Amino acid sequence: MVSTDSTPELNPLFRLQYEQAQSCYVLLYPEGMVKLNQSAAEILKQVNGVDSVSLIHQKLTAQFPEASDILSDIKEFLAIAYDKKWIRYV
């Protein structure tokens, strides 16, 4: 379970970038590419190795005030990203 005090960072084997040809954000890695949906991209754009999950939640809530409580969605996505080794915790 992801704690709100945890601080995620992108695994150095992956690079997040906007791919014009795909019209979306992708995660690039040596073996290929993962196409991200908008929600996943917005969360990963906040993952910097400095901000805690709690701070990421605060920033995304401020950025998307129309969204309902999104903390559980953020934590669920980060758990999946961790399992896929896209992120790690510092």
N, CA and C atoms as an extended XYZ file, in Angstrom:
270
Properties=species:S:1:pos:R:3:atomname:S:1:resname:S:1:resid:I:1 pbc="F F F"
N         0.845       -1.190        0.000 N   MET     1
C         0.000        0.000        0.000 CA  MET     1
C         0.889        1.251        0.000 C   MET     1
N         0.525        2.203       -0.800 N   VAL     2
C         1.280        3.446       -0.936 CA  VAL     2
C         0.917        4.389        0.206 C   VAL     2
N         1.927        4.876        0.904 N   SER     3
C         1.721        5.832        1.985 CA  SER     3
C         1.755        7.247        1.418 C   SER     3
N         0.977        8.144        2.016 N   THR     4
C         0.989        9.540        1.557 CA  THR     4
C         2.312       10.219        1.891 C   THR     4
N         3.087        9.642        2.811 N   ASP     5
C         4.400       10.190        3.152 CA  ASP     5
C         5.497        9.723        2.200 C   ASP     5
N         5.207        8.714        1.381 N   SER     6
C         6.193        8.160        0.454 CA  SER     6
C         6.535        9.177       -0.631 C   SER     6
N         7.783        9.104       -1.103 N   THR     7
C         8.242       10.009       -2.156 CA  THR     7
C         8.666        9.189       -3.368 C   THR     7
N         7.849        9.209       -4.422 N   PRO     8
C         8.200        8.431       -5.608 CA  PRO     8
C         9.126        9.201       -6.551 C   PRO     8
N         9.920        8.440       -7.289 N   GLU     9
C        10.727        9.010       -8.365 CA  GLU     9
C        10.647        8.069       -9.556 C   GLU     9
N        10.834        8.620      -10.735 N   LEU    10
C        10.818        7.822      -11.946 CA  LEU    10
C        12.051        6.921      -11.960 C   LEU    10
N        11.856        5.681      -12.320 N   ASN    11
C        12.969        4.758      -12.482 CA  ASN    11
C        13.871        5.324      -13.585 C   ASN    11
N        15.185        5.426      -13.360 N   PRO    12
C        16.070        6.024      -14.367 CA  PRO    12
C        16.101        5.284      -15.709 C   PRO    12
N        15.582        4.054      -15.739 N   LEU    13
C        15.515        3.324      -17.008 CA  LEU    13
C        14.390        3.823      -17.908 C   LEU    13
N        13.506        4.656      -17.347 N   PHE    14
C        12.357        5.169      -18.094 CA  PHE    14
C        12.478        6.676      -18.272 C   PHE    14
N        11.910        7.159      -19.367 N   ARG    15
C        11.873        8.604      -19.619 CA  ARG    15
C        10.457        8.974      -20.033 C   ARG    15
N         9.889        9.940      -19.345 N   LEU    16
C         8.549       10.439      -19.654 CA  LEU    16
C         8.678       11.577      -20.657 C   LEU    16
N         7.953       11.481      -21.763 N   GLN    17
C         7.971       12.577      -22.728 CA  GLN    17
C         6.673       12.595      -23.526 C   GLN    17
N         6.372       13.784      -24.047 N   TYR    18
C         5.210       13.930      -24.914 CA  TYR    18
C         5.616       13.481      -26.311 C   TYR    18
N         4.836       12.599      -26.880 N   GLU    19
C         5.113       12.070      -28.214 CA  GLU    19
C         4.097       12.659      -29.185 C   GLU    19
N         4.571       13.577      -30.018 N   GLN    20
C         3.695       14.272      -30.967 CA  GLN    20
C         2.965       13.284      -31.878 C   GLN    20
N         3.675       12.276      -32.373 N   ALA    21
C         3.076       11.308      -33.291 CA  ALA    21
C         1.940       10.531      -32.632 C   ALA    21
N         2.040       10.317      -31.322 N   GLN    22
C         1.006        9.585      -30.579 CA  GLN    22
C        -0.050       10.524      -29.986 C   GLN    22
N         0.254       11.815      -29.952 N   SER    23
C        -0.611       12.828      -29.323 CA  SER    23
C        -0.879       12.514      -27.854 C   SER    23
N         0.164       12.029      -27.170 N   CYS    24
C         0.021       11.715      -25.750 CA  CYS    24
C         1.404       11.576      -25.133 C   CYS    24
N         1.416       11.472      -23.810 N   TYR    25
C         2.658       11.200      -23.108 CA  TYR    25
C         2.951        9.710      -23.172 C   TYR    25
N         4.234        9.395      -23.208 N   VAL    26
C         4.681        8.010      -23.232 CA  VAL    26
C         5.837        7.843      -22.253 C   VAL    26
N         6.044        6.614      -21.840 N   LEU    27
C         7.231        6.243      -21.077 CA  LEU    27
C         8.131        5.479      -22.037 C   LEU    27
N         9.316        6.001      -22.257 N   LEU    28
C        10.275        5.328      -23.124 CA  LEU    28
C        11.241        4.530      -22.264 C   LEU    28
N        11.610        3.367      -22.739 N   TYR    29
C        12.602        2.529      -22.067 CA  TYR    29
C        13.341        1.739      -23.140 C   TYR    29
N        14.478        1.121      -22.804 N   PRO    30
C        15.307        0.498      -23.839 CA  PRO    30
C        14.571       -0.504      -24.738 C   PRO    30
N        13.614       -1.225      -24.198 N   GLU    31
C        12.918       -2.243      -24.986 CA  GLU    31
C        11.686       -1.722      -25.708 C   GLU    31
N        11.294       -0.463      -25.486 N   GLY    32
C        10.087        0.005      -26.146 CA  GLY    32
C         9.488        1.254      -25.544 C   GLY    32
N         8.156        1.272      -25.559 N   MET    33
C         7.416        2.469      -25.166 CA  MET    33
C         6.076        2.057      -24.569 C   MET    33
N         5.635        2.805      -23.550 N   VAL    34
C         4.313        2.616      -22.951 CA  VAL    34
C         3.517        3.880      -23.217 C   VAL    34
N         2.397        3.741      -23.878 N   LYS    35
C         1.508        4.877      -24.135 CA  LYS    35
C         0.650        5.091      -22.883 C   LYS    35
N         0.608        6.329      -22.382 N   LEU    36
C        -0.108        6.635      -21.147 CA  LEU    36
C        -1.413        7.369      -21.427 C   LEU    36
N        -2.427        7.086      -20.620 N   ASN    37
C        -3.642        7.889      -20.719 CA  ASN    37
C        -3.393        9.210      -20.002 C   ASN    37
N        -4.304       10.146      -20.131 N   GLN    38
C        -4.092       11.491      -19.590 CA  GLN    38
C        -3.910       11.488      -18.074 C   GLN    38
N        -4.707       10.700      -17.367 N   SER    39
C        -4.599       10.652      -15.904 CA  SER    39
C        -3.234       10.131      -15.467 C   SER    39
N        -2.786        9.055      -16.069 N   ALA    40
C        -1.475        8.486      -15.730 CA  ALA    40
C        -0.371        9.495      -16.016 C   ALA    40
N        -0.460       10.169      -17.141 N   ALA    41
C         0.555       11.159      -17.508 CA  ALA    41
C         0.591       12.307      -16.503 C   ALA    41
N        -0.571       12.796      -16.096 N   GLU    42
C        -0.613       13.917      -15.143 CA  GLU    42
C         0.004       13.522      -13.809 C   GLU    42
N        -0.221       12.291      -13.379 N   ILE    43
C         0.377       11.834      -12.123 CA  ILE    43
C         1.885       11.711      -12.294 C   ILE    43
N         2.329       11.048      -13.355 N   LEU    44
C         3.766       10.847      -13.544 CA  LEU    44
C         4.517       12.153      -13.768 C   LEU    44
N         3.858       13.160      -14.319 N   LYS    45
C         4.508       14.461      -14.497 CA  LYS    45
C         4.849       15.094      -13.140 C   LYS    45
N         4.146       14.679      -12.087 N   GLN    46
C         4.397       15.213      -10.745 CA  GLN    46
C         5.450       14.409       -9.973 C   GLN    46
N         5.774       13.231      -10.465 N   VAL    47
C         6.728       12.356       -9.777 CA  VAL    47
C         8.140       12.872      -10.056 C   VAL    47
N         8.807       13.379       -8.991 N   ASN    48
C        10.107       14.024       -9.198 CA  ASN    48
C        11.171       13.614       -8.182 C   ASN    48
N        10.851       12.690       -7.288 N   GLY    49
C        11.828       12.274       -6.284 CA  GLY    49
C        11.952       13.228       -5.113 C   GLY    49
N        11.159       14.294       -5.111 N   VAL    50
C        11.195       15.294       -4.036 CA  VAL    50
C         9.826       15.387       -3.355 C   VAL    50
N         8.764       15.433       -4.136 N   ASP    51
C         7.410       15.608       -3.600 CA  ASP    51
C         6.827       14.282       -3.117 C   ASP    51
N         6.202       14.322       -1.951 N   SER    52
C         5.533       13.146       -1.404 CA  SER    52
C         4.224       12.905       -2.147 C   SER    52
N         3.657       11.748       -1.921 N   VAL    53
C         2.355       11.420       -2.509 CA  VAL    53
C         1.315       12.443       -2.062 C   VAL    53
N         1.393       12.864       -0.813 N   SER    54
C         0.466       13.871       -0.284 CA  SER    54
C         0.582       15.184       -1.067 C   SER    54
N         1.808       15.620       -1.329 N   LEU    55
C         2.007       16.861       -2.077 CA  LEU    55
C         1.569       16.712       -3.532 C   LEU    55
N         1.828       15.554       -4.122 N   ILE    56
C         1.354       15.293       -5.491 CA  ILE    56
C        -0.166       15.391       -5.526 C   ILE    56
N        -0.820       14.825       -4.518 N   HIS    57
C        -2.282       14.903       -4.424 CA  HIS    57
C        -2.741       16.355       -4.327 C   HIS    57
N        -2.085       17.141       -3.496 N   GLN    58
C        -2.455       18.557       -3.349 CA  GLN    58
C        -2.308       19.308       -4.678 C   GLN    58
N        -1.209       19.073       -5.368 N   LYS    59
C        -0.965       19.760       -6.644 CA  LYS    59
C        -1.996       19.371       -7.694 C   LYS    59
N        -2.310       18.086       -7.777 N   LEU    60
C        -3.283       17.642       -8.783 CA  LEU    60
C        -4.694       18.109       -8.442 C   LEU    60
N        -5.018       18.174       -7.160 N   THR    61
C        -6.330       18.682       -6.746 CA  THR    61
C        -6.459       20.162       -7.113 C   THR    61
N        -5.375       20.918       -6.941 N   ALA    62
C        -5.395       22.335       -7.320 CA  ALA    62
C        -5.467       22.502       -8.842 C   ALA    62
N        -4.788       21.614       -9.554 N   GLN    63
C        -4.769       21.691      -11.024 CA  GLN    63
C        -6.100       21.269      -11.628 C   GLN    63
N        -6.779       20.314      -10.989 N   PHE    64
C        -8.048       19.792      -11.493 CA  PHE    64
C        -9.122       19.879      -10.406 C   PHE    64
N        -9.562       21.109      -10.070 N   PRO    65
C       -10.521       21.272       -8.966 CA  PRO    65
C       -11.872       20.604       -9.231 C   PRO    65
N       -12.183       20.360      -10.492 N   GLU    66
C       -13.473       19.732      -10.823 CA  GLU    66
C       -13.486       18.242      -10.499 C   GLU    66
N       -12.302       17.657      -10.316 N   ALA    67
C       -12.223       16.222       -9.996 CA  ALA    67
C       -12.638       16.004       -8.549 C   ALA    67
N       -13.319       14.898       -8.306 N   SER    68
C       -13.674       14.567       -6.930 CA  SER    68
C       -12.415       14.093       -6.206 C   SER    68
N       -12.548       13.552       -5.037 N   ASP    69
C       -11.380       13.113       -4.279 CA  ASP    69
C       -10.591       12.092       -5.096 C   ASP    69
N        -9.371       12.445       -5.441 N   ILE    70
C        -8.576       11.614       -6.338 CA  ILE    70
C        -7.414       10.904       -5.641 C   ILE    70
N        -7.317       11.040       -4.326 N   LEU    71
C        -6.199       10.427       -3.620 CA  LEU    71
C        -6.153        8.917       -3.839 C   LEU    71
N        -7.280        8.257       -3.753 N   SER    72
C        -7.277        6.797       -3.930 CA  SER    72
C        -6.862        6.429       -5.352 C   SER    72
N        -7.268        7.226       -6.350 N   ASP    73
C        -6.868        6.966       -7.736 CA  ASP    73
C        -5.357        7.145       -7.906 C   ASP    73
N        -4.806        8.178       -7.286 N   ILE    74
C        -3.364        8.433       -7.360 CA  ILE    74
C        -2.609        7.274       -6.721 C   ILE    74
N        -3.024        6.878       -5.535 N   LYS    75
C        -2.348        5.797       -4.830 CA  LYS    75
C        -2.456        4.480       -5.604 C   LYS    75
N        -3.606        4.221       -6.191 N   GLU    76
C        -3.793        2.994       -6.978 CA  GLU    76
C        -2.874        2.992       -8.198 C   GLU    76
N        -2.808        4.124       -8.906 N   PHE    77
C        -1.928        4.198      -10.070 CA  PHE    77
C        -0.465        4.040       -9.663 C   PHE    77
N        -0.043        4.710       -8.593 N   LEU    78
C         1.351        4.613       -8.154 CA  LEU    78
C         1.711        3.183       -7.749 C   LEU    78
N         0.777        2.459       -7.173 N   ALA    79
C         1.024        1.057       -6.829 CA  ALA    79
C         1.250        0.232       -8.092 C   ALA    79
N         0.453        0.482       -9.112 N   ILE    80
C         0.630       -0.216      -10.396 CA  ILE    80
C         1.963        0.173      -11.030 C   ILE    80
N         2.271        1.472      -11.026 N   ALA    81
C         3.525        1.954      -11.611 CA  ALA    81
C         4.726        1.351      -10.888 C   ALA    81
N         4.618        1.188       -9.578 N   TYR    82
C         5.691        0.572       -8.800 CA  TYR    82
C         5.846       -0.907       -9.181 C   TYR    82
N         4.723       -1.595       -9.281 N   ASP    83
C         4.760       -3.021       -9.658 CA  ASP    83
C         5.371       -3.210      -11.049 C   ASP    83
N         5.136       -2.262      -11.934 N   LYS    84
C         5.683       -2.335      -13.291 CA  LYS    84
C         7.111       -1.796      -13.367 C   LYS    84
N         7.609       -1.346      -12.204 N   LYS    85
C         8.965       -0.797      -12.080 CA  LYS    85
C         9.170        0.523      -12.828 C   LYS    85
N         8.080        1.254      -13.076 N   TRP    86
C         8.182        2.576      -13.692 CA  TRP    86
C         8.698        3.590      -12.686 C   TRP    86
N         8.357        3.371      -11.420 N   ILE    87
C         8.778        4.275      -10.350 CA  ILE    87
C         9.413        3.473       -9.238 C   ILE    87
N        10.082        4.192       -8.348 N   ARG    88
C        10.603        3.612       -7.117 CA  ARG    88
C        10.441        4.673       -6.032 C   ARG    88
N        10.675        4.291       -4.796 N   TYR    89
C        10.507        5.222       -3.684 CA  TYR    89
C        11.870        5.536       -3.074 C   TYR    89
N        12.076        6.827       -2.779 N   VAL    90
C        13.352        7.273       -2.215 CA  VAL    90
C        13.220        7.485       -0.718 C   VAL    90
